[in-house]
Amino acid sequence: MLVIKRIHVRYHLQAEAKHAAVIQRSFELHPPKCPVYQSLSGSIDITTELAAITET
């Protein structure tokens, strides 16, 4: 039987440097508004990571 105990989500984004603050804010606000996160977070450890590549 497969039992999922944890999930790690890595976001890879590429955008102009002027959007860095918006990207960070969106990343921080996303989990509480995501239905999948809300459904699973009580029983599965979910971690997130942001790998934003900004261009000038």
Backbone as ProteinMPNN parsed JSONL, in Angstrom:
{"seq_chain_A": "MLVIKRIHVRYHLQAEAKHAAVIQRSFELHPPKCPVYQSLSGSIDITTELAAITET", "coords_chain_A": {"N_chain_A": [[0.834, -1.164, 0.0], [0.552, 2.206, -0.82], [1.533, 5.02, 0.928], [1.313, 8.371, 1.304], [3.313, 10.643, 2.871], [4.512, 13.099, 2.903], [4.827, 16.076, 0.924], [6.677, 17.939, -1.371], [6.731, 20.986, -2.926], [8.04, 22.632, -5.645], [8.434, 25.694, -7.06], [9.21, 26.989, -10.158], [10.018, 29.902, -11.561], [10.239, 32.411, -14.061], [10.951, 35.696, -14.596], [10.821, 39.288, -15.083], [12.997, 41.373, -13.174], [11.665, 43.493, -11.949], [9.278, 42.426, -11.135], [9.689, 40.921, -8.905], [8.821, 41.349, -6.208], [6.053, 40.974, -6.403], [5.948, 38.318, -7.215], [7.035, 37.052, -4.933], [5.108, 37.748, -2.985], [2.814, 36.515, -4.052], [3.605, 33.849, -3.947], [3.746, 33.462, -1.175], [1.059, 33.862, -0.442], [-0.368, 31.923, -1.77], [-0.712, 29.095, -0.763], [-2.797, 29.093, 1.409], [-5.055, 29.658, -0.069], [-5.365, 27.687, -1.896], [-7.253, 24.958, -2.936], [-6.415, 22.256, -2.984], [-4.172, 22.242, -1.314], [-5.442, 23.015, 1.073], [-7.082, 20.782, 1.485], [-5.253, 18.665, 1.885], [-3.338, 19.475, 3.756], [-3.808, 19.032, 6.493], [-3.265, 16.374, 6.996], [-1.006, 15.584, 5.644], [2.393, 16.431, 5.41], [3.28, 19.37, 3.929], [5.585, 21.123, 2.053], [7.018, 24.07, 0.578], [8.874, 25.64, -2.053], [10.521, 28.322, -3.595], [11.91, 29.043, -6.639], [12.896, 31.51, -8.179], [13.804, 33.093, -11.12], [15.156, 36.002, -11.989], [15.233, 38.511, -14.44], [16.983, 41.309, -15.749]], "CA_chain_A": [[0.0, 0.0, 0.0], [1.285, 3.465, -0.907], [1.094, 6.031, 1.882], [2.031, 9.63, 1.096], [3.489, 11.306, 4.165], [4.917, 14.49, 2.704], [4.9, 16.576, -0.448], [7.48, 19.157, -1.519], [6.381, 21.653, -4.181], [9.054, 23.593, -6.06], [7.961, 26.59, -8.112], [10.261, 27.561, -10.996], [9.446, 31.04, -12.266], [11.175, 33.3, -14.728], [10.272, 36.97, -14.802], [11.671, 40.462, -14.97], [13.328, 41.708, -11.787], [10.686, 44.429, -11.401], [8.134, 41.663, -10.633], [10.139, 40.056, -7.805], [7.971, 41.52, -5.021], [4.752, 40.363, -6.699], [6.175, 36.871, -7.202], [7.196, 36.628, -3.543], [3.821, 37.879, -2.312], [1.94, 35.461, -4.577], [4.106, 32.585, -3.403], [3.363, 33.389, 0.24], [-0.398, 33.848, -0.293], [-0.974, 30.828, -2.523], [-1.188, 27.9, -0.05], [-4.085, 29.145, 2.106], [-6.155, 29.82, -1.023], [-5.357, 26.533, -2.801], [-8.118, 23.903, -2.428], [-5.661, 21.014, -2.791], [-3.393, 22.446, -0.09], [-6.383, 23.0, 2.191], [-7.564, 19.414, 1.678], [-4.202, 17.742, 2.29], [-2.393, 19.985, 4.754], [-4.059, 18.518, 7.824], [-2.814, 14.994, 7.173], [0.261, 15.38, 4.931], [3.324, 17.551, 5.553], [3.508, 20.008, 2.632], [6.555, 22.209, 2.063], [7.131, 24.737, -0.718], [10.157, 26.301, -2.343], [10.43, 29.21, -4.741], [13.148, 29.235, -7.396], [12.567, 32.552, -9.142], [14.913, 33.604, -11.905], [14.768, 37.34, -12.436], [16.038, 39.092, -15.509], [16.941, 42.776, -15.697]], "C_chain_A": [[0.89, 1.243, 0.0], [0.685, 4.456, 0.079], [1.952, 7.275, 1.662], [2.085, 10.361, 2.422], [3.884, 12.768, 4.019], [5.009, 14.803, 1.209], [5.754, 17.836, -0.425], [7.175, 19.734, -2.897], [7.441, 22.703, -4.468], [8.509, 24.385, -7.246], [9.172, 27.155, -8.848], [9.62, 28.67, -11.826], [10.547, 31.872, -12.897], [10.417, 34.574, -15.06], [11.283, 38.102, -14.718], [11.856, 40.803, -13.498], [12.294, 42.632, -11.157], [9.457, 43.712, -10.821], [8.482, 40.799, -9.42], [9.241, 40.16, -6.572], [6.615, 40.864, -5.217], [4.872, 38.836, -6.666], [6.263, 36.366, -5.768], [5.867, 36.683, -2.796], [2.843, 36.798, -2.768], [2.321, 34.096, -4.031], [3.659, 32.402, -1.95], [1.851, 33.258, 0.43], [-1.071, 32.634, -0.926], [-1.492, 29.672, -1.667], [-2.543, 28.031, 0.649], [-5.286, 29.262, 1.162], [-6.282, 28.639, -1.989], [-6.213, 25.401, -2.217], [-7.385, 22.583, -2.171], [-4.836, 21.117, -1.509], [-4.302, 22.359, 1.134], [-6.854, 21.581, 2.501], [-6.511, 18.496, 2.283], [-3.379, 18.186, 3.492], [-2.631, 19.457, 6.169], [-3.486, 17.136, 8.07], [-1.475, 14.694, 6.495], [1.116, 16.626, 5.114], [3.623, 18.109, 4.164], [4.487, 21.161, 2.813], [6.636, 22.793, 0.664], [8.477, 25.435, -0.825], [9.971, 27.135, -3.599], [11.803, 29.363, -5.368], [12.831, 30.222, -8.511], [13.848, 33.024, -9.824], [14.476, 34.962, -12.428], [15.769, 37.853, -13.459], [15.927, 40.608, -15.409], [16.404, 43.349, -16.974]], "O_chain_A": [[1.87, 1.31, 0.742], [-0.521, 4.703, 0.069], [3.173, 7.231, 1.818], [1.055, 10.662, 3.026], [3.623, 13.58, 4.907], [5.234, 13.93, 0.371], [5.577, 18.699, 0.435], [7.339, 19.056, -3.911], [7.71, 23.565, -3.632], [8.172, 23.825, -8.289], [10.061, 27.737, -8.226], [8.782, 28.407, -12.688], [11.638, 32.018, -12.345], [9.377, 34.54, -15.718], [12.437, 37.906, -14.336], [10.974, 40.551, -12.678], [12.066, 42.564, -9.949], [8.677, 44.325, -10.092], [7.645, 40.024, -8.958], [8.933, 39.14, -5.955], [6.083, 40.258, -4.287], [3.992, 38.15, -6.146], [5.637, 35.364, -5.422], [5.538, 35.76, -2.051], [2.123, 36.23, -1.947], [1.456, 33.287, -3.695], [3.244, 31.313, -1.553], [1.408, 32.604, 1.374], [-2.234, 32.354, -0.637], [-2.651, 29.292, -1.837], [-3.38, 27.141, 0.493], [-6.416, 28.989, 1.567], [-7.202, 28.6, -2.806], [-5.931, 24.93, -1.115], [-7.717, 21.872, -1.223], [-4.808, 20.18, -0.711], [-3.963, 21.7, 2.117], [-7.008, 21.224, 3.669], [-6.836, 17.64, 3.106], [-2.785, 17.352, 4.175], [-1.697, 19.447, 6.971], [-3.245, 16.758, 9.216], [-0.876, 13.649, 6.752], [0.622, 17.747, 4.989], [4.16, 17.399, 3.314], [4.256, 22.063, 3.619], [6.359, 22.107, -0.321], [9.118, 25.767, 0.172], [9.334, 26.696, -4.556], [12.754, 29.768, -4.7], [12.536, 29.829, -9.64], [14.847, 33.314, -9.166], [13.536, 35.058, -13.218], [16.978, 37.648, -13.344], [14.881, 41.13, -15.023], [16.298, 44.568, -17.107]]}, "name": "protein", "num_of_chains": 1, "seq": "MLVIKRIHVRYHLQAEAKHAAVIQRSFELHPPKCPVYQSLSGSIDITTELAAITET"}
